[in-house]
Amino acid sequence: MTKITHQTPDASKVDIKENISSNSSDNQAFTDVARSYLSRRKMVGGTLIGATAGFLAPAALAHDDERRRWRKRRKHPYGSRRNLVGFEPVSIEQAAVDQTMPTISEDYEYQVLIPWGTPIEPGATEEYTGDPNTRPTAKQAALQIGIGHDGMWFFPIDQDLGQKFNPYGYEMSNRKGMLCINHEFGTNNHVLGKPAPECLEDVRLSQNVHGVAVVAIAKEYYEWQVVKSKNSRRITANSPVCFSGPAAASPLLQNPNGNVALGTVNNCGSGPTPWGTYLTCEENFNGYFGATEGETFDDRRTEEQLRYGFDWNGFNYGWEFFDKRFDLSDEDYINESNRFGWVVEIDPFDASQTPVKRTAMGRFKHEAVAIKSSDAGQAVAYMGDDQRGDYCYKYVSARPWKEARADGESPLDEGTLYVARFDEDGTGEWLALDITTNSDLAARFTDQAELLIYTRIAADILGATKMDRPEWTAIGKEGEVYWTLTNNDRKDQGQGEQNAANPEFENTDGHIIRMDDGDGSGNTFQWDLYLLASSTRGTPGVFTDPDAAYADEEGRLFIGTDGGQPDGLQDQLVVFDTSKSTPDPQRLLVGVVSDEITGFTHTPDRRTAFVNVQHPGNGSPEATNFPASFDGTTIPRDATLVITNKRRGVIGS
C-alpha cells in the first residue's frame, strides 16, 4: 500500500491556493478603471447607482424574448410589484443563537433534502448518514448524492406529457421534476477521513463524490422526497463525456495513450438553457492534477500550465499517485488537463445522452453561466472566470437557438466568444476572441481550437480588464446583467489592479456590477457599480463576499455569499428589490458555521425554492453535525434546503 507523504490542507487553505492569480499580463485591472470612474460618480445612499441618465431604464433595455412573451400572456397572481421584498429579515441577534443549524426568516420554513450520501433512487444503495467510523465505498458513492452541493436547477416534469420541458409555461408541475445539482469539491479529510488517499479505492471514492447528480424529486404530501426515475444518475470524474464545437477534434485534446475522454470535476455554478438542458461549469480543475516527480516539475511548466495554475501538488488530493490521468509528469497523458475547464451540457430527461463539453464557450475557470435570448433569438451566455485578476466573458450563438435546434445543431457549438474591457466612463467593449479578425491572436495561435483551449492567454493579448474574482451572473427582469465579484485583497501582491469596475484596493468584501448589454448581440455595453458590499457594514443588512446570484422575473435579486461575514454572521442568502433606487439587502437565510450558501432554483410558481448549504463546518464534526442535531461526532454533510413561504407567497416576497 503506497503511503502519500504530503497532506491535504483544510478547506480554507485550499480556498486560498485556488484563488491565487495566475494572470501576469499588463492588462489594466478593474480597480484602475474604477478609481477614475468613482471621480465621475456620486455615492447614493452608500451605493453607486443611478449616475448615468437613463441607465437601465426599461425602454433602453432588451427583454429576454421568451420572458417577454410569457409576461404578455399572464400576469403573476402572487405578491405586489410595489413591495417585492416584504418578509421579516433575519436579525444578527437571531442568527447568533445557534450556528450549528441554519436560521431562516420567521416568515419562512425549510426542509433538508438530499444530503451527501443519499441514494439517487430509493433502494439504489444504502445511505451514508455521517457515521464518523466509516465512509461510503467508491461503488456506493457512484449511486449516491455527492458532496460540495453548489449550482443546480429544477426541471419540472409536465403533468400531462410526462417528459416534455417548457421552461416558461405554468402548466408545468410544481410538485415533481428532475433536480440537477453540482458537487464542487470535498477535501480528503472530509470524504476519506484521512489527509491523503492510500490506494486506488480511496481515489475512486474521492472521484465519485465529485461531479453532478441528476435526481428525480417530488412533493409527496407535505415533504419533498427522492423518487424513482430512469433518468436519475451520477456523472462523476470517471463518467464518459464527449467534446463538441471548434476544438473537439484538436490534437490538444488527445493523449499519446489514446484514452477516451472521461469525467467532470469541480462543478461550481450552473445555468439552464432556454431549450431545457443543464449547463454545469468546471471551475478549479487544476487542483486535481499533480506531478509524481515532485517539485522539479514546477521548473519546466509551460506558459499554458502556468496561466492555468498547474503545479506539482495541486490541492493535494493525491489522485496522481494512483490514477495516471491526473499525473502531469506522465507524457502518455500530456493533454489530459486540457480536457477540463469547460461548460458541460447535460440532458436532464435522457440518461442515455453523454454529457457534452462545449468548446466554443472557451476554457477557463468557469464559475457559472446565465443565458438570455437576443432580439433575433440568439443564445447569449454570460460567464465569469473565478480567480483574482481574471475576466468576464460573453458567448453569442451564430444562429437563433430555435433555428439551430430545429436543424439538429447545438446553438453552443457555433458562435463568438468575447471578453470584456471596462472603461472608466461607465461604458465597455466586448473584444472578440476570434483568430480570423485579430492579427495578434493569429500570430500566437495555430488555429481557433488552440485559442479556445487556452482562452485565458487570448484574453490577455486583447487587453481585457482584470477583475476581482468574477463569479455568478444573473439576468434581471429587463435584460440587465448582474455580475458578482466576490473579493480581492491581494492587489498589493500583483493579483489584479485597482480600476473603475474594481474600485477598492483592499477589496475584502466584494461588489456587484450591473450591466446594460442591450439584447446581448452588440459589442458595447454600459455598466455601473450596483453595490459595494463594504457599504453595507454597520447596517442591519450587512453582508460581504457576494457569490451565487439569481434574478426573478419580477425584479428580485438573490445573492448567496461565500466568505467570512461581518458581525459574527455565517454565510447568508440576501434578497434585493432591484426596482428601488438604493439597494437594500434583506437577509432571508443564514447558514451554519464555516459553510457557504450557494445555488438557487425554484418551482415554476416560485412558491418553493432550493438552496444549498456547502461544506458545513468545513467538514469538522466539532463545529457542526448538520443536518443532524449537534453531537460533536457525526460528520457534517452538504445538503439542499427546500424553502417555502408560510404565507404561500412567492419566494422573496
N, C-alpha and C positions, 0 to 999 in steps of 0.2 A: 504494500500500500504506500503510494507516494505521499510524502508529507510536504505541504506548502509552507515555506518559511516566512513569507510575508503575511501580514494580517490585513483584514478588511477594516477600513476606518468606519466610524459610526456615520449615521446619515448626514449629520451636519458637516462633517469633514468631506464627505463625498460631494455635498452641495457646493462647498467652497471650490473644490477642484474642478467640477464640471462647468462652472461658470467663469473660470479664468479665461480672459480674452486671448484669442489666437490671431487677432487682426493687427498686423504690424504695418498696415498701409498708412499713407499720409493723408487719407481722406478726412475731410472736415467732420468733426463729431457734432452731434445734435446740440450739445451744450454750447458750442461756439455760436451756432445759429441762434440758439435761444437767448444768449446774452444780448445780442443785438435786437432780437425780436422783442424782448421784455422792455427795452428802452422805448419801443414804439407803442406799447400796450399799457393799459391801466389795470390795476388789480380791482376786481369787482367782488366784494364780499369774500375776500380770501381766495378767489379763483381768477382764472384768466380767460373769460369768455365774453362774447358779445362785442369784441373790439372792432371787428370789421363790419361795416354796414352791410346788412343783408346776408351775413354769413349764415349758412344753413337755413335760410328762410325757405318755407315749404315750396314756394314757386320756383326756387332756384335749384331744387334737388330732384333727382330722378327717383321715382318709385321703383321698387322691385316689381317686375312685370306680373309675376304670379300673385304677390300680395295685393297689388293694386286691384286686380280683377276680383280677388276674394273679398276685399273690403266693399266693393261696389255691390256684391251680391248680398252681403249680410252684415248687419251691424251687430257687434257683440253685445249680448244682453247683460253682461256682468260688469259691475264696477262703474266708476264715474271718471270720465276723462279729465275732469277738473280737480280731482283728488286721487291721482293714480296710486300713490303710496300712502295708505291710511292705517296701517297696523300699528300696534303699540311696540316700539322697538325694544330690544333687549338692552338693559342698562349695564353699565360697567359693574355696578354692585351685584346685579343678578348673575352676571357671567362669572363672578369670582367665587360663588358659593360652592360649586363642585366642578372642577375642571377634569374629572375623570370621565365625565359623560357630557354630551352636547347640551347646550342651553338654547332654547328657541323662544321666540316671541310668545307671549301668553295668548295671542290670537291664533296660534298655530299649534300643530302637533306633528310628531314624526313617528315612523315605524322603521326599524332596522331591517334591511333586505340584503341578501347575497353577500354576507361577509366572506372573506378569504376562506377557502376550504369547503364552500357549499357545492354539492353536486350540481352540474349544469342541467341535469334532468333528474327527477325523482327516481331513486334506485340505481343511478348510474354508477355510484361508488359510495363508500361511507363518507361522512362529513368529518372534516378536521375542525375541532372545536376550541383549539388553543391549548391543548394539553402540553405543558412545558417539558414533559418527559419523552415526547415523540414528535415526529413530523410526518407529513404525508410521504408516501413513496412517489417516485417520479411518475409511475403509471397512474396512481391515484390523482396526482396533480393535473395530469392531462385531461381529466374528467371533472375537474373542479374549477370553481371561480378562482382566478389568480389573485395576486397581491398588487398593491400600488394602484388602487382604483383612481382613475383620472377622467379624461374626456369620455363622453358617452352620448348616445342618442336613443330615444324611444321611437320605434317604428310601429305605429298601430296597425292592427290587422282589421281589414274591412269586415264589418259584421255580416255583410251579405255575400261578398265574393271570396272571403276566406284569406286570400293572399295578396290581392291587388293593393298597391300602395298609392295613396293620393295625399301628398303632404299638406294640402291646404283645405281639404274637404271636411266638414263637420259631420259627415256620415260615418267617419272613421270611429273605431271603438276607443272609448276612454277607459276600458277595463281589461284589454288584452293586447299584447304586442310583443315584438322582439326588441330586447334591450341589447344594444352593442356597447361594450364597455372596455376601455383601455386598462391594461395592467402595466404601469410605467416602470416600477422598479421595486425590488425587495433586497435588502442587504443580506449578506451571508449569515450574520448573527441572528437576524430576524427569521429568515427562511430555514436555514440549516441548523441553527442553534450552536454554531461554531464560527470562528473567524475566516476559515478557508475550506474549500472542498478538499476531500481526501481521496476521492475516487470518481469515476465517471458517473455513477449513480447520483452522487451529490450534485454534479454539474447538470445532469439531466433534470433533477428536481428544480434547481435554480432556473434553468431554461424554461421549464414547463409552467412556472408560475408567472412568467413574463408573457407579453403578447396581448391578445384580445379575447374576450368572451362574447359569444352571441348566444343569448339565453331567452327562452320564452317565459314571459311572466303574465300573470292575470290576477285581477282582483276578485277573490272568492269570498263572498260575504263581506266582511269589513277589512280584510287584510290582503295585501299583495303576496303572491307566492310564485315560486318557480313551478312551471308546468311542462308537460311533455311536448316535444316538437321534433320533427325530423330535421329541422334546420338549426337546432341548438348545437353548438360546437365550440371547441377551443382552437385558437390559432396561436401557436407558440413559436419559440425560436427555432424549431425544427419542422414546422409545417411547410408543405410545398407552397411556393409563391411563383409568380411569373412577372416578367417585365414587359411594358408596352411603351410606345412612343418613340421619339427620335433616338434615344440612347439604347433601346432594347437589344440591338444586335452588336453593340460596341464590344470590341476586344477587351476593353477595360472592365467589362462585367463578366469576363470569362477567366477561369483559372487553368494553369497547366494540368492540374489534377483532373479537370473535366467534371467536377462535381456539379450537381444540379443546384439551382437557387433554392434556399430554404430560409424561412423564418422572418420574423419581425420582432424588434426589441425596442425598449424604452419608448413605448407608445404613450405619448403625452396627451396633447389636446386632440381635438377631432372636429368633425363637422358633417352634416348631412348634405347630400346633393339634391337639387330640385327634382331629380328623377328617382329618388328613393333608395339610394345606396349610401353606405357609410364610408367616410374618409378618416383613416387613423394616421397619425403623424409620428414619424420616428425622430426622436429628439437626440438625446445624448448617447448615440450609438457607439461613439468612440470608446467609451468607458468599459465596454465588454471585451475589447481586444487588448492583448498584452503580448509581450515578446519573451519566450522562454530563454533566450540568450542573455536576458538581463539588461542592465543599464547601458551596455555598449550599443544597444540598438539605437538609442537616442542620438548617438553621434552621427548616424548615417540616415536619418529620416529625410524623406523627400520634402520638397516645398509643399506638395499637396498634403502629405501626412501632418506636417507642422500646422498648416492652415486649418485642418480639421481636428487638431488637438490630440492626435495619437501619441502615446508614449509607451514605455516598456511595461508599465504595470497597470495602466488604465485606472479603473476604480477598484482594483484588487478583487475582482470576482474570481479570478483564478481559472476561468474556463479554458484558457490557452494550454494549461498543463495536461488536460485530458481530452480536449476537442481541438484538433489542429486547425479547424476552420477559423478559430479565433486567435491563432498564433501568428503575429506579424513577422516572426522570424522565418516562417516556413514558406519557401519560394513556391511550393506547389499550390499555395492559397494566396498568392500575391495580391489578387484583386478582390478577395472576399470582402474586405472592408468597404469597397465601392458599392456593394450590394445593399448597403444600409444608409439611411438618411433621406428616405423618400416619403411621399404621400402614398398610402396604400388604400385601394378601393376594395370594399367587401360588400357582397350582396347579402343582406340580412335574411332574405327569403329563399335562398337557394344554396344549400350546403355543398352542392356538387361543384359550385364555381370556385376556381382557385383565386385567392386574393391577388390583385394586380398592383404592381408598383408603377406609378405614373411618372415617367421620366421627364415629360415636358414641363412638369411643375418644379423641376430643379432639385438638387441635392444639397441640403444644409440641415441644421438642427431645427427641424420643423416643430413649432410649438402647437399650432392649431390652424384651422382653416375655416373661413366663413365665405359663403358664396351668395352672390345675387345675380340677377339677370340684367343685361344691358337692354336698352330700348329695342335693339334688334334681336334680342333673345340669346345673346352670347352668355356663356358662363363666365363670371368674373370672380376670381378667388383671391382673397387677401390672406397673407401668411407672414408670420414673424419668425426670425432666426434667433432663438433664445440663447444669447451669450452677450456678455459685456462687449460693446463696441461693434455689434453686428447689425443687420439691416432689415428693412421692411420690404416685402415683395408683393407683386400682383401678377396673376396669370389671367389672360383673356383668351378664350377659345376662338379659333379661326372662324367657326361657323355657329349659327344658332344651335343651342344644345338639342332642341327638339328635332331639328332637321338632321343633325348628325346621328342622333339615336335612331331615327326612322330609317336611316341608311345602314344601320348596324355598326356604326362607328362610335368611338368614345369622344365626347367633347374635350376630354382631358388629355388627348393624345396629340392634338394639333392646335397650336396657338402660340402666343407670345408671352414670354416671361419678362417681367420688368422689376427693377429695383428702384427704390425711392431716394430722391435728393430733396431735402427740405431746405427752403430758402428763408432768409431772415425776415422777409416781408409778409410771411404767412401764406406764401404760395409754395409750390413744389413741382417737380417734374419726375415722371416715370421714365427711366432710362432702359431702353430695350436691350436685353441680353441676347443679342442676335448677331452671329458671326458674319452674316451677309450684309449687314448695314454699318458695321464698325470696323475700321481697319486695324485698330489696336487689338480688338478681340481676334480678328483673323490672323494677326501676327503671333498671337500667343497659343491659339488652339488649332489643332488639326482639323476638327470639324465641330458641328453643333453638338454632337453627342459628348465629346470631351468637355465642351463648355458646360453642359448641363450636369455632368458628373462632378465637375469642380466649379460649381456655381459661385462659391464664395470668392474665388480668385477673379472670376469675370466681373463680379460686382465691385471688387477693389479697383480694378482697372478703370471702370466707368466713373469712379468718384462718388459712390453712394454715401449717404450720411450715416456715420456711426451712431448707434442708438444705445439707450440704457436698458438692455435686455428686452427686446420686443417679444411679447408673449401672445396672448389671445387677441383675436379680432372679433368684432360683433357688428352686425348691420342694423342700424337704427330704423325706426319706422318710416323715415323719409328718405332712406337710402344712404344716410351718413354712415361712416365707418369709425368705430371706436377701437383704439389700439391701447392695450395695457403695456406699460413699461415698468417692470417690477422694481428695479433699483440698480444703482451702480455707484458704489462708494470707493472705487479704485481708479479714478481718473488720475490721481497723483502717481499711479504705477503704470501709466500709459495704456490703461484699459478703457479706451473711449476718451472723449473730449467734451468740453462744455460748449453748447450752442443753443440756438433758439428753441429747438424741439426737445432738448435735454438741458434745462436751464440751471439745474443745481449741481455744483461741483461735487459736493459730498451728498449724492442722492441716495440716502439710506432708506427713503420712504417710497420712492417711485412716483409715477404720474400717469395720467390718461390723456391721450391725444384724440381729438375729434377731427375727422377729415371729410371734406366735401369733394368727392371724386365724381360728381355728376352721375351718369348712368354707368360709369366704370370703363367705358370704351376709349376714353381720351388719354392724352399723355401728360396733362397737367392737372393739378388739384389745388385746393385751398385747405389750410389746416389751422387749428387753434389748440391751445392748451386747455382742455376741458377741466382738468383738476390736477393740482399738485397735492399729493397725499399729505405732505408736510403741513399744508394749510388747515388740515382737519385736527391737528394736535391742539389740545385744550378745549375741544368741543365735545358734546355728547356723542357725536357720530364718528369719533376718531377711528381711523383705520390706516394701514400702510400696506405696501407691497402688493398692489393690485395684480391679479394673475388671470384666473378664469373669467370669461366675460360672455354674457348673453343679453340680447336686447329683444323685448317682445314687441308685438305689432301695435301696442297702444302707447309705447313711449317709456317703458320701464327699462332700466339698465341694471342687470345683476352682476355683481363683481365678487368673486371669491379671492381670498388673499393667501399668500404664501410667504411668510416671513415673521420675524419677531414683532408682535403687535405692541403698541404703547399701553400704558396704564394697566399692566398685568393681564391684558386680554390674550386669548389664544386666537388662532386664525378664524376668520369670520366670513359670513355672507352678508353683503350690504346691498341695498336697493336704492336707485336714484329715479326720480321723476325728471326725465330729460326735457320736459316742456318748461320747467322752471328756469328762470334767468340765472339763478345761483344754485349750483349742485349742492344737494343736501342729503348725504348718505344716511340711510336708516338701517339699523342693524337687525336683520331677520334671524340670524343664527350665529352662535359661537361654538366652535369645535372643542376638542379635548386637548390636553396638554401635548405640545410638540407635534401637532398634526398639521395638515394642510386641508383647506376646504376648496374643492375643485370639481369641475364638471357640472353641467346644468342641462336638464332636459325636462320635458313635461308631456302630459297627455294633450290631445287636440283641444279639449275645452279649457286647458290651462288651470284646472282646479287641483291637479296633482302634479307635483314636481319631484324630480330626483336629483340629489346632490351627493357628493362623495366626501367621506372622511378618510384621508390618506395618511399612511404611516403614523397612526395614533401612538403617542409616546415614543416615537422613533423606534418602535418595536420593543421597548422596555416594559416588562410587567410590573416593575416597581413604580412606574409613572401612572399607568392606566391599564385596565384589562378590557377596555371597550372592545366589543359590545357587551361583554359580561360585566356583572357587578364587580366592584373592586374587591380583590382578594390578595393582591400583591404577587400572585404567581402565574395566573392564566395569561398566555401570550396574547397581546392585543392584536386585533385583526382589522384590516381595512374593510370598510363596508359602505353601502349605499343607504342614504336616508330617503324615505318616501315622505314628502312634506305635504300637508293639507291645511287649508284654511278652515278654522272651526265655524266660520260664518258661511262656508261653502262658496266663497268668492274666488276669483282668480288669484293665483299666487302673486304676491307682492302688493295686493290691494289692502 
